[in-house]
Structure formats: structure tokens, C-alpha cells
Amino acid sequence: DTAIITAASADRSSFGCQPERDWTYFGDALFANALSNGATLLDGFEQAKVLIQQWESEQGMTPSEPSQAIGPKAAIFLADLEKRRPKTAH
């Protein structure tokens, strides 16, 4: 029944928690980039992972490995939400 997305795997740290930043790397990649450009939650998560990997690689950081676990009922619920979502041009 549950959908869980995390900024880092259980044995890693996420990045971007500086006071001068509006978002962490994960928040920036998921919310400010992927979702604000019209991605669904799960597609946005995949887009965010790619962007985070790029940022971490450019800065020589240990990969944070954002993770997700989507239960079967949660997957059905999210798919249903996508079907009902208004289509917008981006």
C-alpha cells in the first residue's frame, strides 16, 4: 500500500543541504526540475536520479543512490492518478 522515495540509499548520504541553497540536490532535481516540468511522480524520480548522478559525478562525490520502493497497490493508485491527470503542454 506504500510508495517510498528517498534522497539516498540506506548506506549513503544525500547532498545539497547548505543554508545558501533553496533545495537539496534531491529536492532540486525532483521538485524544481522534473515535477515542475510535468513529469509524473515515478517518471520524475527516474529523471531526478539521472540529474543527481550527473551533479555528484561533476563534483566528485560518492553517489547518493536515490531509492524507491513502490508497493503493488500504491503502483495501481499512482497509475490511476496519472490517467486522471489533465494533460498539459510542456
Secondary structure as GFF3:
##gff-version 3
##sequence-region A 1 90
A	DSSP	beta_strand	3	6	.	.	.	ID=ss1
A	DSSP	alpha_helix	25	27	.	.	.	ID=ss2
A	DSSP	pi_helix	28	34	.	.	.	ID=ss3
A	DSSP	three_ten_helix	35	37	.	.	.	ID=ss4
A	DSSP	alpha_helix	41	58	.	.	.	ID=ss5
A	DSSP	beta_strand	67	70	.	.	.	ID=ss6
A	DSSP	alpha_helix	72	84	.	.	.	ID=ss7
###
